[in-house]
């Protein structure tokens, strides 16, 4: 489409609504009450199939004036001329939308701007002899002819939107807009928090579970709770399984005990057991906000051996900044940072990379204040968490500490690396 031509010929939907329709002889046929488009999601711009016309306020029958039989008009036209012999009755057909009835007032995602827009105005345009739905604007947009001079300021190109509708609604697309799949987790989280319950359900039902889990980890606790409550337990369990363990524990902790237990019962035993162990610790103790993702190594392992384990755990990359060295009994020896592994030779033994210092760790029952103090003194990005027997059971990351401080104080803040 010629975008310049489109901009110069935009017709707001509210300008079309209430226009009079006459035939070529000037006989009054009725007044436009809606516009019908064919919407499948396959085309960038839905084409207008016709105008829904009502003869009079007293006559409830609705007529359909096909757009292919309408003389092209502009926004300032006083009336619309129908070139056919006589319009037939309007009946809803599969894949068709009534713009005023089905779209106005709905939540729509501006994919390019990663924002939620309430559809307050829709824009049509004639391209050659066919009329298309080409744009939408939100509440800040002025309605009426005077808006035409400002259409670029609030107009969202229809090819860059993701609409939502109730189940079985023609607005409900089978697949998400490709642009949404390229958004960062933080951007998706912001969208999920802005969408209403119906739109959010539509959105999440179409998302890949891994992408959804990444987005949920960026959401506010109360929003996560609402999402989990509104999600069927079996789907919530799959989502929890995809989340990082510490984030999953936070999500379960915010639910009622009955709801959390129902979700835990649908998880694989090894996953539910690990989460239940973390849930036994208060959220103000190291064990309550640690991640249980650990890469364990032994002194005689080579760097290549460790790299292979790292590769297998690539889905948890954000929770891994070191490998935990343990002895034959699984007791903690030391923590080896990724940088030390990166600069070493693949054939080097782990034991040769360990420095001569007292190993740094924190007890699972250590209070939050002690964790913060130890992390600052160590100038480290994480701390290994051990149980009473000295066995590593988790790791506290710097962002876990920030989240724990936020939850315990009730004060909300976000740091750049949390986005």
BELWOSUL-V123007 format. One record per residue. N is the residue number from 1. RES is the residue in one letter. NEAR is the number of other ideal C-beta (glycine too) atoms within 12 Angstrom. Layout:
N;RES;NEAR  N;RES;NEAR
This chain:
1;X;22  2;X;13  3;X;20  4;X;12  5;X;15  6;X;29  7;X;23  8;X;18  9;X;29  10;X;39  11;X;42  12;X;41  13;X;44  14;X;31  15;X;28  16;X;44  17;X;31  18;X;24  19;X;35  20;X;28  21;X;41  22;X;27  23;X;25  24;X;18  25;X;12  26;X;12  27;X;17  28;X;19  29;X;36  30;X;34  31;X;26  32;X;42  33;X;33  34;X;36  35;X;46  36;X;40  37;X;39  38;X;28  39;X;35  40;X;20  41;X;27  42;X;14  43;X;18  44;X;24  45;X;32  46;X;39  47;X;33  48;X;42  49;X;32  50;X;38  51;X;45  52;X;40  53;X;41  54;X;28  55;X;24  56;X;16  57;X;10  58;X;8  59;X;15  60;X;13  61;X;18  62;X;28  63;X;31  64;X;36  65;X;44  66;X;28  67;X;38  68;X;21  69;X;27  70;X;36  71;X;22  72;X;23  73;X;30  74;X;23  75;X;30  76;X;16  77;X;22  78;X;14  79;X;27  80;X;37  81;X;25  82;X;35  83;X;23  84;X;24  85;X;14  86;X;20  87;X;31  88;X;19  89;X;18  90;X;29  91;X;16  92;X;20  93;X;16  94;X;12  95;X;23  96;X;30  97;X;39  98;X;36  99;X;45  100;X;29  101;X;27  102;X;32  103;X;38  104;X;31  105;X;24  106;X;35  107;X;35  108;X;42  109;X;39  110;X;33  111;X;30  112;X;22  113;X;23  114;X;28  115;X;25  116;X;33  117;X;40  118;X;29  119;X;40  120;X;30  121;X;40  122;X;51  123;X;42  124;X;44  125;X;39  126;X;32  127;X;27  128;X;15  129;X;15  130;X;24  131;X;41  132;X;35  133;X;48  134;X;40  135;X;44  136;X;42  137;X;35  138;X;30  139;X;17  140;X;17  141;X;31  142;X;21  143;X;25  144;X;22  145;X;20  146;X;15  147;X;28  148;X;29  149;X;17  150;X;20  151;X;34  152;X;20  153;X;16  154;X;27  155;X;36  156;X;37  157;X;32  158;X;40  159;X;26  160;X;27  161;X;42  162;X;42  163;X;44  164;X;40  165;X;28  166;X;18  167;X;12  168;X;9  169;X;26  170;X;30  171;X;35  172;X;28  173;X;29  174;X;15  175;X;19  176;X;29  177;X;30  178;X;17  179;X;24  180;X;37  181;X;22  182;X;16  183;X;31  184;X;19  185;X;31  186;X;24  187;X;29  188;X;38  189;X;34  190;X;24  191;X;41  192;X;42  193;X;27  194;X;27  195;X;35  196;X;23  197;X;20  198;X;21  199;X;34  200;X;34  201;X;27  202;X;33  203;X;42  204;X;36  205;X;24  206;X;25  207;X;35  208;X;21  209;X;24  210;X;22  211;X;29  212;X;38  213;X;37  214;X;30  215;X;37  216;X;42  217;X;41  218;X;33  219;X;37  220;X;26  221;X;28  222;X;18  223;X;26  224;X;37  225;X;24  226;X;26  227;X;36  228;X;38  229;X;24  230;X;27  231;X;33  232;X;19  233;X;24  234;X;16  235;X;23  236;X;36  237;X;31  238;X;27  239;X;38  240;X;44  241;X;31  242;X;28  243;X;42  244;X;40  245;X;44  246;X;42  247;X;42  248;X;41  249;X;43  250;X;36  251;X;41  252;X;42  253;X;34  254;X;28  255;X;30  256;X;14  257;X;14  258;X;13  259;X;26  260;X;30  261;X;19  262;X;23  263;X;37  264;X;32  265;X;22  266;X;23  267;X;29  268;X;15  269;X;13  270;X;13  271;X;27  272;X;26  273;X;17  274;X;30  275;X;38  276;X;25  277;X;23  278;X;39  279;X;33  280;X;20  281;X;31  282;X;21  283;X;28  284;X;24  285;X;28  286;X;41  287;X;39  288;X;37  289;X;45  290;X;47  291;X;42  292;X;42  293;X;40  294;X;35  295;X;37  296;X;35  297;X;36  298;X;26  299;X;24  300;X;19  301;X;32  302;X;24  303;X;28  304;X;19  305;X;25  306;X;37  307;X;26  308;X;18  309;X;25  310;X;29  311;X;15  312;X;15  313;X;22  314;X;16  315;X;20  316;X;30  317;X;16  318;X;29  319;X;32  320;X;33  321;X;32  322;X;36  323;X;41  324;X;42  325;X;36  326;X;31  327;X;21  328;X;11  329;X;12  330;X;20  331;X;23  332;X;33  333;X;34  334;X;31  335;X;40  336;X;39  337;X;28  338;X;22  339;X;13  340;X;24  341;X;34  342;X;19  343;X;13  344;X;26  345;X;16  346;X;17  347;X;15  348;X;24  349;X;23  350;X;36  351;X;22  352;X;19  353;X;31  354;X;28  355;X;16  356;X;8  357;X;10  358;X;12  359;X;26  360;X;29  361;X;36  362;X;39  363;X;28  364;X;35  365;X;22  366;X;33  367;X;24  368;X;32  369;X;19  370;X;23  371;X;41  372;X;26  373;X;16  374;X;26  375;X;32  376;X;15  377;X;13  378;X;23  379;X;12  380;X;24  381;X;27  382;X;38  383;X;41  384;X;47  385;X;45  386;X;33  387;X;27  388;X;13  389;X;14  390;X;21  391;X;23  392;X;40  393;X;36  394;X;42  395;X;45  396;X;50  397;X;37  398;X;29  399;X;31  400;X;43  401;X;39  402;X;28  403;X;39  404;X;36  405;X;25  406;X;23  407;X;28  408;X;21  409;X;15  410;X;10  411;X;11  412;X;15  413;X;14  414;X;18  415;X;15  416;X;9  417;X;14  418;X;25  419;X;15
